[in-house]
Amino acid sequence: MIVAGVMSGTSADGIDVALVRIDEATRRGRSKRSQTNSPPELLGHAQVSYPADVRRVVLGSMNSPRASVADLARLNFLLGDLYAEAVLLAQKKLRLKADLIGCHGQTLYHQGSPAPYLGRELAVTWQAGEASRIAARLGVPVVSDFRPADMAAGGKGAPLVPYLDFLVYGDPNIGRIALNIGGIANLTALPARATLHQVLAFDTGPGNMVIDALTEQLFGEPCDRDGKIAASGRVLEPILGPFLKENFFRQKPPKSAGREEFGREFGREFLHACNALQGATNTIAGARAIEKRDIIATATALTARSVRDAIYKYVIPKADFSELIVSGGGTKNPTLMASIRHELDDCGLKVRLSEEFGIPSEAKEALAFAVLAFETWNRRPSNVPSATGARRAAVLGKISYP
């Protein structure tokens, strides 16, 4: 079966589509931990950027304290059309036709831990992108809305990619940590010979999210391309300590994060702290004034330092690990990658890229949702309770038919 996985992440920069061949024999072999079976075969992938006005609306809708219900409904259907068009483009590019679609959707709000609402304690999530529109346009079934089933079983609804990490990176002899740096950074710890129930996975904190937001605000650019701005600045060490003591970083896994933790409010606080430090610096004779590039360098260091802290606190004590496999948009930032290597220099981890395993960094999450959709289509669970905190395994998602 050929499955198209569709992903649009918290950076809201566009849509990733991966076309994947998965067969039942391969799936059964991998589920039994046979390392001789091939993982799902990535046939190719494509990326489609959001139009500028769509990205603006998506970012404005995320974790929004005030939003028009009518506009959110319109955005839900519009995204469904954009996802369908992205799959059509990928199919044309690769000269392939998908039999099934797995679409994660665009997260507008995710609150993985229960909070009071109208006399109840609720954990909630919302991924926009009307699957019925996709199914109607493409003429094949669509699996979508993956997170709620895990949350109904008591989990946080995230992370879900560890199921793929287990399939493609699990090894009988090598302990590996899979790190994905999207808008949020998350990791999956895979001890040698681990079973699915022994997998540890959680979000470590911001990935590109804070860097991108501050780069756009201070430099008018959507991201720090090639990490050049951060490379030209200096890290403001007094800023990092207090922020790394905030509540999210002190929580033990399982835990998940999004724009609710590291979005516009966090960015404002971070920038305010840097400006306050600027005022203090101005009173010190001979001190170099803080520049905008220093703020980007410090945001980059925040991501690297939070990854290091998570690995040292919650992963290294659990088992022996020798490799760190990195994927996601953050791998395109040499300054960030150099900082992560530096932070982990003394723990003996060999840093590798997912490309070495045949998985392009930008295609990994789309590939994951193709695999999850295949499992759902076959009525099999694919959450990882040890990662999400769920009480039981759950079949994820809802199926829309053409």
C-alpha positions in Angstrom: 0.0 0.0 0.0 1.2 3.5 -0.8 0.3 6.0 2.0 0.8 9.8 1.8 1.7 11.4 5.1 0.9 15.1 5.4 2.4 17.3 8.1 2.4 21.0 8.9 4.2 21.8 12.1 4.2 24.5 14.8 6.5 26.7 12.7 3.6 27.0 10.2 6.0 27.5 7.3 4.1 25.1 5.1 3.1 21.5 4.3 5.4 18.4 4.0 4.1 15.4 2.1 5.8 12.0 2.1 4.8 9.1 -0.1 5.6 5.8 1.6 5.2 2.1 0.7 4.2 -0.1 3.6 3.4 -3.7 3.4 1.9 -6.0 6.0 4.8 -8.4 6.1 7.2 -5.6 6.8 5.0 -4.2 9.5 4.6 -7.6 11.3 8.3 -8.3 11.2 9.2 -4.9 12.7 6.6 -5.2 15.4 8.3 -8.4 16.6 11.6 -6.5 16.8 13.2 -8.3 13.9 16.0 -6.2 12.8 16.3 -7.9 9.4 13.1 -6.4 8.0 13.2 -3.2 6.1 11.4 -0.2 7.6 8.6 1.5 5.6 10.0 2.6 2.3 10.1 6.4 1.6 9.3 6.8 -2.1 9.8 10.5 -2.2 8.6 13.8 -0.6 7.5 17.3 -1.5 7.2 20.6 0.4 4.7 23.3 -0.3 5.0 26.7 1.5 1.9 28.3 2.9 0.9 31.5 1.1 2.0 34.5 3.1 -1.5 35.5 4.1 -2.4 32.0 5.1 0.7 31.7 7.3 -0.2 35.0 8.9 -3.7 33.8 9.7 -2.5 30.4 11.0 0.1 32.0 13.3 -2.5 34.5 14.5 -5.0 31.7 15.3 -2.6 29.6 17.3 -3.2 29.9 21.0 -5.3 33.0 20.3 -7.1 34.6 23.2 -9.6 36.0 20.8 -10.6 34.5 17.5 -13.6 34.6 15.2 -15.5 31.3 15.1 -16.5 31.9 11.5 -12.9 32.6 10.5 -11.7 29.4 12.3 -14.3 27.4 10.5 -13.2 28.9 7.2 -9.5 28.2 8.0 -10.3 24.6 8.7 -11.9 24.0 5.3 -9.2 26.1 3.5 -6.4 24.0 5.1 -8.2 20.9 3.9 -8.0 22.2 0.4 -4.4 23.2 0.7 -3.4 19.7 2.1 -5.2 18.0 -0.8 -3.4 20.2 -3.3 -0.1 19.5 -1.7 -0.7 15.7 -2.0 -1.8 16.2 -5.7 1.5 18.1 -6.3 3.6 15.4 -4.6 1.8 12.6 -6.6 2.4 14.5 -9.9 6.1 15.1 -9.0 6.7 11.5 -8.0 4.3 9.9 -10.6 2.7 7.9 -7.8 -0.9 7.6 -6.5 -1.6 7.2 -2.8 -4.1 4.5 -1.6 -4.5 6.2 1.8 -3.7 9.6 3.4 -2.6 10.3 6.9 -2.9 14.0 7.7 -1.8 15.4 11.0 -3.4 18.8 10.4 -2.3 22.2 11.7 -2.3 22.5 15.5 -4.1 25.6 16.6 -4.2 24.7 20.3 -2.8 21.9 22.4 -3.1 21.5 26.2 -1.9 18.1 27.1 -2.5 18.4 30.9 -6.0 18.8 32.4 -7.1 22.3 33.4 -10.4 23.6 34.9 -13.2 24.5 32.5 -16.9 24.9 33.5 -16.5 22.7 36.5 -14.5 20.0 34.7 -10.8 19.1 34.4 -10.1 18.8 30.7 -7.0 18.2 28.5 -7.8 19.3 25.0 -6.3 19.6 21.5 -7.3 21.0 18.1 -5.7 20.2 14.7 -7.4 22.1 11.8 -7.7 20.9 8.2 -11.0 19.3 7.2 -10.3 15.7 6.3 -13.5 15.3 4.4 -12.4 17.9 1.9 -9.1 16.0 1.4 -10.9 12.7 0.9 -13.3 14.3 -1.6 -10.6 15.9 -3.6 -8.3 12.9 -3.7 -10.8 10.0 -3.9 -9.2 7.9 -1.1 -9.7 7.6 2.6 -8.0 10.0 5.0 -7.0 9.3 8.6 -6.8 12.5 10.6 -7.1 13.9 14.2 -4.6 11.5 15.7 -4.1 13.0 19.1 -7.6 12.8 20.9 -7.7 9.0 21.2 -4.4 9.0 23.2 -5.8 11.9 25.4 -9.0 10.0 25.9 -6.8 7.2 27.3 -5.2 9.6 29.8 -2.2 10.6 27.6 -1.0 14.0 26.6 -1.6 13.4 22.9 2.0 13.9 22.2 4.6 13.0 21.1 3.4 10.6 18.5 6.5 10.3 16.3 8.2 7.9 18.7 6.4 5.0 17.1 8.3 5.7 13.9 11.5 6.2 15.8 11.1 2.8 17.3 10.6 1.2 13.9 13.5 2.8 12.1 16.1 3.5 14.8 15.7 0.7 17.2 18.8 -1.5 17.4 19.7 -4.6 19.4 23.3 -3.3 20.1 23.2 0.5 20.0 21.4 2.9 22.3 20.1 5.8 20.3 18.4 9.2 21.0 16.3 10.6 18.1 16.1 14.4 18.4 13.7 16.3 16.1 14.0 20.1 15.9 10.9 21.6 14.5 9.1 24.6 16.1 9.3 22.5 19.3 12.2 20.1 20.0 11.4 16.6 21.1 13.4 13.4 21.6 12.9 9.7 21.7 15.3 7.6 23.8 15.8 4.0 22.5 18.0 1.8 24.7 19.6 -1.2 22.9 17.1 -4.1 22.7 14.3 -1.8 23.9 10.7 -3.0 23.4 8.1 -0.4 22.4 6.9 -0.2 26.0 10.4 0.8 27.2 10.6 3.8 24.8 11.0 7.2 26.5 10.0 10.3 24.6 9.0 13.9 25.4 9.3 17.5 24.2 12.4 19.2 25.5 11.4 22.8 24.9 11.6 25.3 22.0 13.2 24.2 18.8 13.0 26.9 16.1 10.0 28.6 17.5 11.6 31.3 19.6 14.5 31.9 17.2 12.1 32.4 14.3 9.7 34.7 16.1 12.5 37.0 17.3 14.2 36.9 14.0 11.0 38.0 12.3 10.4 40.7 14.9 13.9 42.1 15.0 15.1 41.6 11.4 12.0 41.2 9.4 13.1 37.7 8.2 11.0 34.5 8.8 14.1 32.6 10.2 17.8 32.9 10.9 18.8 31.4 7.6 21.9 29.3 8.0 22.3 30.6 11.5 24.2 33.6 10.3 22.7 36.1 12.6 23.3 33.9 15.7 26.8 33.2 14.6 27.6 36.9 14.5 26.2 37.5 18.0 27.2 36.6 21.5 25.2 34.5 24.0 23.8 36.6 26.9 24.4 34.0 29.7 22.5 35.9 32.4 19.3 35.5 30.4 19.5 31.7 30.0 19.6 30.7 33.7 16.2 32.1 34.8 14.4 30.9 31.7 15.7 27.4 32.0 14.2 27.3 35.5 10.7 27.9 34.3 8.0 25.4 35.1 8.1 23.4 31.8 11.8 22.6 32.0 11.4 21.4 35.6 8.6 19.0 34.8 9.5 15.4 34.5 8.4 13.4 31.4 5.9 12.6 29.9 5.4 16.2 28.8 4.6 18.1 25.6 4.8 21.7 24.6 3.7 24.1 21.9 2.9 27.8 21.3 1.0 27.7 24.5 4.4 27.5 26.3 6.8 29.0 23.9 4.7 31.2 21.6 4.1 35.0 21.5 3.9 35.4 25.3 7.2 33.6 25.9 8.9 35.6 23.1 7.7 38.9 24.6 9.1 37.9 28.0 12.4 36.8 26.5 12.8 40.0 24.6 11.8 42.1 27.6 14.5 40.3 29.7 17.1 41.0 27.0 16.1 44.7 26.9 16.3 44.9 30.7 19.8 43.4 30.6 20.6 46.1 28.0 19.7 48.8 30.5 21.9 47.3 33.2 24.8 46.9 30.7 24.6 50.6 29.8 25.5 51.5 33.3 28.8 49.4 33.2 31.7 51.4 31.9 33.4 49.7 28.9 30.7 47.1 28.4 29.7 46.4 24.8 26.1 47.4 24.2 23.7 44.4 23.5 22.8 44.2 19.9 19.8 42.5 18.2 22.1 39.7 16.9 23.0 38.8 20.5 19.3 38.2 21.2 19.1 35.7 18.4 22.3 34.0 19.5 20.8 33.7 23.0 17.6 32.2 21.7 19.6 29.7 19.7 21.6 28.8 22.9 18.3 28.4 24.8 17.3 25.6 22.4 20.7 23.9 22.6 20.9 24.2 26.4 17.4 22.9 27.0 18.1 19.9 24.8 21.3 19.2 26.8 19.5 19.6 30.1 16.7 17.2 29.1 19.2 14.5 27.9 21.4 14.8 31.1 18.4 14.9 33.5 16.0 12.3 32.0 17.8 10.2 29.4 21.4 9.5 30.3 20.6 8.1 33.8 18.3 5.5 32.2 20.6 3.5 30.0 23.7 3.6 27.8 23.4 5.7 24.6 26.0 6.2 22.0 24.2 8.0 19.1 22.1 11.2 18.7 20.2 11.2 15.5 18.9 14.6 14.6 16.1 15.6 12.2 13.8 18.5 11.5 14.3 22.1 10.2 16.8 22.8 12.9 19.4 20.7 11.2 19.6 23.4 8.5 20.9 25.8 11.1 24.7 25.2 11.4 25.0 27.5 14.4 22.3 25.6 16.3 23.8 22.2 15.4 27.3 23.4 16.5 25.8 24.6 19.8 24.1 21.2 20.4 27.3 19.3 19.6 29.2 21.6 22.0 26.7 21.1 24.8 26.8 17.4 24.4 30.6 17.1 23.9 31.3 15.4 27.2 28.7 12.7 27.1 30.1 10.6 24.3 27.2 10.8 21.9 28.0 10.6 18.2 25.8 13.1 16.4 24.3 11.8 13.2 21.6 13.1 10.8 18.4 11.2 9.8 19.6 11.4 6.2 22.1 8.7 7.1 19.2 6.4 7.6 17.5 7.3 4.4 15.1 9.8 6.0 15.4 13.4 4.9 15.1 15.7 7.9 12.2 17.6 6.4 10.2 14.4 5.6 10.4 12.6 8.9 7.3 13.7 10.5 5.2 13.3 7.4 6.6 9.8 7.1 5.5 9.2 10.7 1.9 10.1 10.0 1.9 7.9 7.0 2.9 5.0 9.2 0.4 5.9 11.9 -2.4 6.1 9.3 -1.5 2.6 8.1 -1.8 1.3 11.6 -5.1 3.0 12.1 -6.4 1.7 8.8 -5.6 -1.8 10.1 -7.3 -1.1 13.4 -4.0 -1.3 15.4 -2.8 1.0 18.2 0.2 3.2 17.5 0.5 5.5 20.4 3.4 4.9 22.8 2.0 5.0 26.4 5.4 5.3 28.0 5.9 8.5 25.9 2.5 10.1 26.2 1.5 8.9 29.6 -1.6 7.1 28.4 -3.1 4.3 30.5 -3.3 2.0 27.5 -2.5 1.6 23.8 -5.0 3.3 21.5 -6.0 3.2 17.9 -5.4 6.8 16.8 -7.3 9.0 14.5 -10.6 9.2 12.6 -11.2 8.0 9.0 -13.0 10.1 6.4 -14.2 8.4 3.2 -14.5 9.9 -0.3 
